[in-house]
Amino acid sequence: MNKISRRNFLSTAALAAPVVTAGCCSAKAGAGAGTKPLKFCMFADIHYVPGAFTNTEDMSFLEKIQERAVRENCDMMIHLGDFVHGVRTKKEQEYIKLYNEFKIPSYHCLGNHDQDRNPYEETCEAYRIPKEGYYSFDKGGFRFVVTDPNYICNRPGEFIHHSSGNYFKREKGSTINWIPPAQLEWMRSVIVGSPYPCIVVSHQSYERGPTGEMVKNKDEVQAIFREANEKKPGTVRLVANGHMHMDYLRIKDNILYWDVNSANYQYYPRKHSKYPAEYVKTHRAALNNIGYKEPLSGIVSMWPDGRIKIEGSKADWLFGVSPKDAGYPEYHDGRRCHAVIQSADITFNYS
């Protein structure tokens, strides 16, 4: 991936000078015929930490996602955060290089864990993104707005970015997952003023309800989306996030919100005892994981006329152990815990 040019994003400094809505869409399979879609591969939460999580003993999960993107003739790739947990070790640097220098342009979005073991500015440099952590770029007649809710709020008006593990040592009573005012202003500028339809991505959700780990000021963000779509219908079309390792689609305000499943595993705070002892010895966090045998990713095609097609994927459970086998509930926050990214084919009517 080429480093993002400063003319392709607005920096903070520059700014200083559940229920599908009825009747909003249809599933016409022929929509978009005769026009070329933008096609991209999207994945989330691969969590490459060798010696910790499932499927991180080598680079094969990332390589398989990349191979799928090539087979599908994707124009680009983008991950939705928690790619690595640090950028200083040789293995981490090789992993990032494999992604950065891939034959298909590949973009990063910061997750809450991408800077666990180093300052977040180092992660931004390794990921070749602006030091602000958020940016936008235009591709194939669409604008990608890559946002960064990885902020801790210790007290009103005080926002501190996740950095060097401070996420784990934050003050008692603090809250997480915020978009600070300067970034909100930037988002409004690049979205409301966009000449192209927008795809907004983040690690945490702008859609989830109060029981999930949503962005705390998501209502302010959704207000920007509504403002843009009232000014020009179809400006904001797809809003995608990772973080919760869930698979869920929802249409709200004529926007498709997509909770993208982890590429790698389901996470549970309570340990299980179902994996082989030899495997657990080399994967210290494995007993908090219900892993997948193959990586999950989604191939997205978007047409100018409003059609969005998602080609999902499905995997078997690692060692044949499902969440139910390990004594975990099948649903969390009303969303099913399964090794699936669902497929969908939706056409929005913006007239």
KAGIGI-V660637 format. One line per field, one symbol per residue. ss: DSSP state (@ for helix, = for strand, . for the rest). psi: psi as a letter, one per 40 degrees, with the letter a starting at -180 (. if undefined). burial: + if it has 16 or more other ideal C-beta (glycine too) atoms within 10 Angstrom, else -. A space follows every 50 residues. Layout:
BEGIN
ss=???
psi=???
burial=???
END
This chain:
BEGIN
ss=.....@@@...@@@@@........==...........======....=.. .........@@@@@@@@@@@@....====....=.....@@@@@@@@@@@ .....==............@@@@@@@@.......=====..=====.... =====..====....@@@......==....@@@@@@@@@@@@....==== ==..=........=...@@@@@@@@@@@@@@....======......=== ==..=====.....===.........@@@@@@...@@@====.....=== ==....=====.==..=@@@..........==..==...==..=====.. .
psi=hihhideeihiddddd.dhhhheeiifhdeieheihihhihhiifdgggh eciiffeaeddddddddddddefidiihififdieiediddddddddddd eidhhhiihhieeefdeiidddddddefiiedeiiiihhfeihhhhigfg ihhdihehhhihhfeedefiiheiiigihiddddddddddddeheiiihh iidihediaeeigihdfddddddddddddddhhedhdhhiibdefihhhh hhffhhhhhhiiediiihdhiafeiidddddegdedeeihiidiiiihhh hhideehhhhhaiiiiiheehidddeeiidihfehhgigihiiihhhihe .
burial=+--+----++-+-----------++-----++----++++++++++++++ -+++++--+-++--++-++--+-++++++++++++++----+--++--++ -+-+++++++++++++++-+-+++-++-++-++++++-+--+++++++++ +++-----+++++--++--------+++++-+++-+++-+++-+--++++ ++++++++---+++++++--++-++--++----+++++++++++++++++ ++-+++++++++++++++---+-++-------+-++++++++-+++++++ +++++++++++++-+-++---++--+-----+--+-+++-++---+++-- -
END
